[in-house]
């Protein structure tokens, strides 16, 4: 399959990278669908999505409907006369008439190995759960939540140092490669959509703010996964002398004491099992700092307890 006439549907930076690769590959991206601009920053100014910014820079029409359910919105989509729609972290439900309009349907790039981690936060959930690998999958979209048959996938290891940020960037690159190779095979008899397994289904629920609060009664292994899974956003946090302290990196070490107790001058914290040596910290409104630098202006003494 050569140059395709397609629409791209996506919202965050992860999606924008895939969009850029599609355009660079020479596909005819005739229209972009993205979430409407949202309030952002201290001034709560309406800010377009990353995908909208990339599309406008490329001079491509952008549509930001609140929903794809209205009939006139669906008619406008049908009028595009598409070969395929590429969907990457769009954030809106695609009704059946939209799914069935393009010649080859709608293909979704999802950042997990389906059926594990369907839903909104697959990258974070995979790290937080201690998975040893994850990946990306291209599926033929169906009406359910990430339930479509899988056309292709690529596996990626999760290591002891993998963060949500590093995995996000890696999967964006790997995912763009996978989507391009899948599009190149559209119409081939050997490109077979495989139904997802009925066993092993898990859902990656949206990360709640309350989940980012560190409970030092948990094991060091669990908290290390939490910290890496929430780095860079929203960042796992605790409190020191009433001030919120984000923990962005730590090392698992031996340690024993009251949960949250500082055990030494290297800011090793006792956990419910084992200890964590904190290595990257951030105070509100400040940039992340290596612990040694952080301590110059904000001492944390042995025997203190983080809450």
Helices and strands as residue ranges (DSSP letters): E 5-10, H 13-24, E 28-33, E 38-40, E 45-47, H 50-57, E 62-63, H 71-78, E 84-88, H 96-101, E 106-110, E 118-119, H 122-128, E 133-140, E 149-157, H 164-184, E 203-204, G 209-212, H 220-229, E 236-240, E 243-253, E 268-270, E 275-283, E 289-290, H 291-297
